Amino acid sequence: MNQDTLLYRQIPERYVSPDGHVSSLAFRPMPKDESMLSVYDGDKIQPEEAFVHFTHTLGCSSVGILAVNGAECENKSLAVREDYGTHPYHALIDFSGKKNKECRTISEYLREMAMKRGWLYEKH
């Protein structure tokens, strides 16, 4: 992975309002995530394949994929690392050491960057 690597984030339906607005919560780790935001390594898999893996192979729910890149994470002092023990395409964006307010601000930024890039894959 490098600064240009796209990091695919699966977007659960609960984070998309009826008018299509994506909540920044989609880009913020929950307490159970231990400060790690789960993403797919775009150097290892294409968006549609990642969607199929997530929804069919893992049996999880997603309406599509948005992405940030390594440089955008680095810009907010977030480390990105491989986590292939979970599956061969898995990576983590590390929010460790960030306070709640800082996490909210960072997740807003990541959402904005992802929305500028647009949906890389949407459920049909």
Summary of the structure (lengths in Angstrom):
residues: 124
radius of gyration: 13.3
end to end distance: 29.1
largest distance: 38.1
contacts: 361
relative contact order: 0.26
helix: 36%
strand: 25%
